[in-house]
Amino acid sequence: MKTLHTILTLVLFACGGGGSPSDSDEFLSDALSMPREPTVALDGFASAEQCGLCHEAHYREWSTSGHAYAMSDPVFRAFVAVRQEHYGGKQDMFCLQCHSPIGTRGGEIVPGFDFAELQPITLEGVTCESCHKVASLARPYNSGHVLEPGGPMRGTIAEPAVSAAHESSVRADVKRLLAGAARVDIATVATSVRAGDVVDLLVTVENNISGHNFPTGSTFNRQAWIEVVVRDGDDRIVFATGTLDASGEPRGSSRAGPGEGEILRLGSILVDARGEPVLFPWRATEHVSNALGPLGERVFRLRVPTTRAARGPLSAEARVLFRAFSPTALRALGLDEYVTRLEIHEVSRDRTSVELRPP
């Protein structure tokens, strides 16, 4: 059974469009990517399975990729169902113009469409010829490419060959990319403190990516946070923040001082006109972000009480953690069964220690 992270790689919660269901009685359309009438024939495209008869390795790569799951991903389907209800089907093509460009331009994605009634080529999502039959680019956003079903297969490699640059597992690729995305450093202000006093910890997180924020993409869906755990000489936890609570969400420390128990988060949230967090992008009026900019860094200061420590030395460990979605979001979509399959990726880890002197 594939991991949830593999299944959900290309889910775009940012299927926006803005406004409210009552803003317009018109169906959302675009002559290029969301046409009112079909501009291509569905039977003009070969299936990925057909391509795989000759390109076996490439087919295997595609079949475990986010592209292959663009239309079968249960979280995406749940969001489409909510959006259909909110807009009465009038904006159904907006998200689908990217998740199934062939199906959308081929006339399959009509207002109020049902996934169960779609043709196989539509359900393949971003299939081989969705990319390799692109003739030109009309605009650099919102599925702005021109499809030419009768044209030649196009690619960037003149003589394709097996290459280490093309891994066969999306999960492995995600782990490889995340492993170098950010770095955490944890240090103490003093090398020793008296028992009963407070230890000052400095946690520095650096974004190693020169062209993207960390986290990047739909950051209001992603979860990136810093977990800090401090143990005494008997290996007992005396302080922790960012560990998981019973619902699977990261929690702040109940042992911190006033105002110091907040979770060390990186990312963003969507809020409505009242400033309340919202899950669905089309209900948001503002996007509030504290993601790290390219090559940027942020320093968090933690004050850790030592009254619970039996003896020293104290060891402190910091980890940068990432996952694609929160358990809360999945439960809100009625996808409770996927919560236990969410993967948490460790991006970076660092340790330090401090001696305890007699009081």
N, C-alpha and C positions, 0 to 999 in steps of 0.2 A: 504494500500500500504506500502510495507516494505521500511525502510530508506535506503539511498544509502550506508551508512556505513555497514549495515548488508549485503547488496548485494556484497560489494566489499572487504570483509574481507581478502580473500585469494588471491587476485589478486597479482601476482608476476611480477612486471615490470622487474625484474632482469632475464628475460628469455634471458640470454646472449648467450654464445657460442663464443663470441669474433670475431674479424676479420671483414672483409667486404664481400659483396656478391661475390666478384670475387676471394676470397682466395682459393676456392676449387670447383671442379666440382663434388665432391663426396657428396652423401646424408649423412647427419649426422645420425649415428646409434650406437647402443650399444647392445651387445648380451643379456644383462639382461633386461634393461629398455626400450630400443628403438630397438627392433629386426627387422631385414629386413623381416623375415617371422614370422607369428603368433606363439607364444609359449604357449598360453592358448586359450581356446574356450570361446567365449562370453556367450554362453548358459550354461556354467558351473558355472555361478554366479547368485545368487538370487538377485532380485531387492530390494531396500530399502522398497518399498511398501509391498513386501512379508514379510519381517522381521517385519514390523509394524503391521501385523495381530496379532502377539503375544506381541511384544514389543512396545506398543502404545506410551508410554512416551518417549522412546528412539527415536522413529521415529519422533515424534514432535520436539524433540531437534535437531535432524539431519536436518530436513526439513527447519529450520530457520537458519542454520549454514553456515559458509563460505564454508565448505566441499560440501554442497548441491549446492552451487552457483558457484563452481569452473569452470563449463563449460558454464553456462548461463550468467555469469557476463558480461555486455555490454562493460566494460572497457577492460577486458581481451580479449574479441573477437576483439575489435578494435585494440589492440596491435598485436594480431595474424595476422590480415589482413595486417597491416603495415609490419610485419616481413615476411609474405609470399611474399609480393611485393619486399622487399629488397633482399631476398635470393632465389626467384623463387621457393619457396616450399621446398628447399633442407634441411632446418633445422626445419621443422614443428613439428617433434617429440620431440624436446628439451623441450619446455615448457609443452607439453601435457603428458610427462612421469610422471609428478607429478599431473597435473590437472585431468588426467583420466588414471591412470595406467592400469586399465583393458582394456580400449579401445585401448591404445597404444600397449600393449602386445598382444592384440587380433586381431591386423591387421587392425583396423579401421582407424588409423591415418597414412595416406599415403601422400606423397608430393602433395600439392595443395588440400588437403581435404576440404570439405564443411560441416560446422556445420549442415546444413539442411538435410544432407544425413546420419548422424550418427545414430546408434541404441540407443534405450532408455537407456540401461545399460551403454553405453559410456557417454551419456549426463548426467547421474547421478553424474559424476565427482568422487569425493572421497566418494564413497558409502560405505555401511556397510562392505561388504566383501572385500573392498579394504584394510581394516585394519585387520579385524577379520579372514581373510584367509592368513595372513602373517605367513610363516613357519620359516623364519630365516632372518638374516641381512647379506648381502654380503659385504656391504660398508656403511659407515655412511653419505652418500651424494648422490644427484642426483638419487632419487628413487631407492636406493640400496637394497630394500627388495625383498625377494623371495616369490612369490605368489603360493599357493597350493590350487587350486579350489576344489579338491576332499578331502582335509583334514578337520579336525574338526574346529569348530568355536573357536577361541582363544581369550583370554582376560586376564586381570590382576587381576580380582576379582573372587574368587572361588565361592562365593555365592552372586550374585548381589542383591542389595537392593536399594530402593529409598534413595538418599543421597543429602544433601545440597550442596555437592561438584559438582553436575551436574545440572547447571541452564538450564532452557529451552529457554533462550533468549540470543543470541550472543550479542546483543546490551547491555543488562544489564550486561553481563560479562565484556564487554569492559569498561563500565563505572566504574565497581567495581575495575578493575585492574588499570585503569588510575588514579583513585582517590587517590591512595597511591604511585604512581610512582615517583612523584617529589614534592618538596616543595619550595615555593618562600617566601622570606623575603625582605621587603622594609624598609629602614631606612634613616633618614636624618643625615648629618654630624653634623649639629647644630640644636638646638631646636627652634631657632628663627633667622630671617634675617631681614635686613632693606628693606622696600618697594623699588623696583627698582633693588635690588641686585639679585644675582643668588643663587638658592637653589641647593645644591649638594645632589643627591639621590644615595644611594647604593642599588642595586637590586641583591640579592644573590639567585641563583637557585641551589638546591641540588637534586641529583639523589638518591632516596631511595632504588633503586634496587641493590642487591648485585651481580647479575649474568648477567646483561645486561646493555647496554648503554641506555641513554634516549635522543631522542627516539631510538627505536630499530627496527629490521627488515629492510625492504627496505627504509632506511632513506632518500634516494634521492627522494622518492615519498612522504613521509610523510611531513606534515607541523607542526612544533612545534615552538612557538614563545612566547615572553613575551609582553603583552600589558600593558602600563603604562599610566594612565590618572591622570592629576593634575587639581583640581578645586579650585576656590577661594571661599571666604565666601559667595558669591551670587550664588554658584553652577555653575558658568560659567567655561568652559574648558579653561585653560591657557596653557596647554601643553598636547600632546598626541603622543604616538608612538605605533604601532602595531594594531591600529584600521583599519577597512576595508575601502578600496577605492571603487569607483563605480564599479570596475570589480570584487570585492569580495576578493581582495588580501590585505594582511597586508601592511601598509605603514609606513614610517618613519615620524618624526615630521618636519613640515615646520617651527616650531618656535624654533628649537634648534640652537645652535651655529654651526660654521663651523666644519664639520667632526663629528657632534654629532647627526645627524638625521637618522642614520642607524637603520634598524629594528633589534631588539634583537632576532636573530634566533638561533635555535638549530637543528642540523640535518646534511645534507650533500648535495652536488651537484655532478653531473657528468659533466666533461668538455672534450672537444675534444683536438686535438693536438695543436690548436691555443689558448687554454685556455678559449674557449667560452662554456657556459653552453649548454648542450644538453639534450633532453628528453629521447631518446632511448638508452638503455644501450649498444647496440652493436655498437653504433657510438662513444662511449666514450673511452678515453685513460687514464683517471685518475678519481679517486674517492676522492673528497676533503671533509673531515668531521670535524665538530666541535661539534659533539654529546658529551654529558656528559658521562664519563666512569662510571663504577659501583661504587656507593657510592661517586662519585665525585661531585664537586661544582664549580660554576663559578660566579664571581662578575662583574656586569656591573655598570659603573658609568655614571650617567646622570646629566647634568648641565641645570637646568630649569630657564629661565628668569622669573622675576616676574613683568615686566613692564606692562603686560596686566591685572594684578590682581587688581580688584576694591578695595577689602579689604580682610583681613585675617579672620580666619586662612586658610592656604592652606591645602587641603586634597589630599593625593596621594594614588592611588590604583594600585597594580600590580597583573596581572593574567597570569598564564602559560596556554596557549591554544594549542590544538592539533586537527588536522583532518587528515584523511587518504590520501587525494589527494588535489591538488590545482585546483582552477577553470581554471587556464591557461592550465594545462595538459588535463583536460577534453575537453576544447574547441579545443585544438590542435588535439584531436582524433575525433572531430566532434560530441561530446556528450554534447552539450550545454544544452540539456533538463535536465541533471542530476545536473547541477551546483547548482540550488536552493535546492537540496535535500542533499547536503553535510552537515554533522553534525560537529559542532565545540564543542569539549569537554573541559570544564574547569577542569584542573588538580589541580590547587592550586590558592589561593588568599590571599593577605595580604594588610594591610592599615597602613598608618602613617599620621602624620600631622605636620605642622610647623607654628609658629606664625609669623606674619608680624609686624615689628616695624615701627614707623614713620621714614621717610627718614632723 
